[in-house]
Amino acid sequence: MNTEEINFAYRVRHALNEKLDDLPASTTDRLAAARQAAMARKKAHVEVRVTRTATVAATAGGNGFFSAPFGWISRFSVVLPLLLVVGGMVGVYQYEQQQSIAELAELDAALLSDELPLSAYLDNGFNAYLETRGR
């Protein structure tokens, strides 16, 4: 809950409590009975199990390497897949860049080795072909 919701809840509670003394006795008796019924249906308090690692982390000075010697394995098991994904993405990017460079080099070599008339370079269709082929 954010602070606006908490403030609204406090204002509502205050407004309801202002007129509490003016309620008839029958209404307060019904409200008390409804509260008792709700409390009877309330679930029993359940104990929360705390693991050893949470206990060690909560104590002062329990964050050292020697207090949990194999704690770094769990941290590494979280970081390793992330590193593999990033490495794979970098590899794919490098591969795509190399493919693009190879295609452009092939196109440049083909243009330089062919004997084209100057009018071919002035043709708009040829320029469009070069632009689409170069990307």
Secondary structure, DSSP 8 states (H G I E B T S, - for coil): --HHHHHHHHHHHHHHHHTGGGS-HHHHHHHHHHHHHHHHHS---------HHHHHHHSTTTTSTTTSTTHHHHHHHHHHHHHHHHHHHHHHHHHHHHHHHHHHHHHHHHHHHS---HHHHH-HHHHHHHHHHH-
